[in-house]
Amino acid sequence: MTRPAPVRDRLAFEHRTLAQRVLFGSGRAAEHLGTEVDRRSARRVMAVVTSSAAETARRLLDGVEVAVWFEEVVQHVPVASAEKAREVAQEHRVDLVVSVGGGSATGLAKAVALTTGLPVVAVPTTYAGSEATDVWGMTEEGHKTTGSDDRVLPRTIVYDAELTVSMPVGLSVASGLNAMAHCVDSLWGPRANPVSTGLATEGARLLAAGLPVVVADPQDIGGRERTLAGAYLAAVAFTGAGSGLHHTICHVLGGRFELPHAQTHAVVLPHVLAFNAPAAPGAALRLAEALRSEGAVTGLRDLYDELGAPRSLRGLGLPERDLPEATELVLRQVPASNPRPVDHDSLAELLRGAWAGEVQAGGGPSA
Ligand code: NAD
């Protein structure tokens, strides 16, 4: 591995540490949820639950009096769903929202919190990481709007790796790589700083250690725990660093073309890394170390091979004719912090590579 020359740049940064309680323990979600509901003296709980997690949620909330169950969770939080959930919360005089499910359930709970100020306790069942960010997102007519607001940050996260075992291996891999994308994009996000970079690097290390175990033995709780802990660090890193080029691309692909969230992140990540790594040798070196590889791009490629990760936007159902529109939409929003200049042709090439599933060689010793 080639070490870059010593860095002599000056250092100045702003970092916010978000106030949040995190309870992490396999098989302990019901106990931790009960403790949190009591601690908050909540009397009227609204359970926002992904339909696939409905049975699990009823088991977890068995000892809690739930005022209302809300199970109409739709990906990317359509505005109409958010409005309906808010009305239900008001109608039932809810004092605490408990979400059980992936990023879509967490996202809906956040949408309720955004306008009502209600506290949220999040119980994630995927590796999406939304529970650890103050970012909300909603969609309407093919347009995704996002923002950050203190009110939407779940006050407590209850992590239980056993709840992620029911994810099929393919979804586990895609979701874990969504978390890896939080780590990688954090390395060059607009507010990237030593705190977010430290979290991102350790998050990537945990994900690279956990995901191969998940694939080899999906029931192995140790592998699931490392992946879930990595996903948490990834999300905290991402909140600190802010959204980079990768998230700009996926935001457009998910919002405008309705591609599945985790799989889209998994497909796009190697392309953004190959594009940026030669212009970001420090980030590439850190990532290579976390992946225990000679290079960041090759390390990620080897991990993808081992995991059987999804490779192409074509495979996710994006028609080739949509690529020019996607290029135009992304080009308007490219973050100024991106380590490499992005123009129309380079972005079009990157997206075509992601569509076809062919990574363009990034080059450079650390790549
Ligand atoms: P998801 O919540 O939409 O879940 C995907 C599918 O998996 C659904 O069908 C769901 O029912 C199922 N599922 C969830 N957990 C399962 C489990 N344990 N076992 C079996 N099936 C399970 O997908 P996601 O990738 O977790 O979240 C995507 C959404 O989260 C997007 O809307 C995205 O924008 C948002 N998100 C937001 C942030 C943020 O910081 N605001 C971060 C990450 C993701």
Residues whose N, C-alpha, C, O or C-beta is under 5 A from the ligand:
A	BS01	NAD	T50 S52 Q75 H76 V77 G101 G102 G103 S104 A105 G107 T125 T126 A128 G129 S130 T133 V135 W136 G137 L163 T164 S166 M167 H261 A262
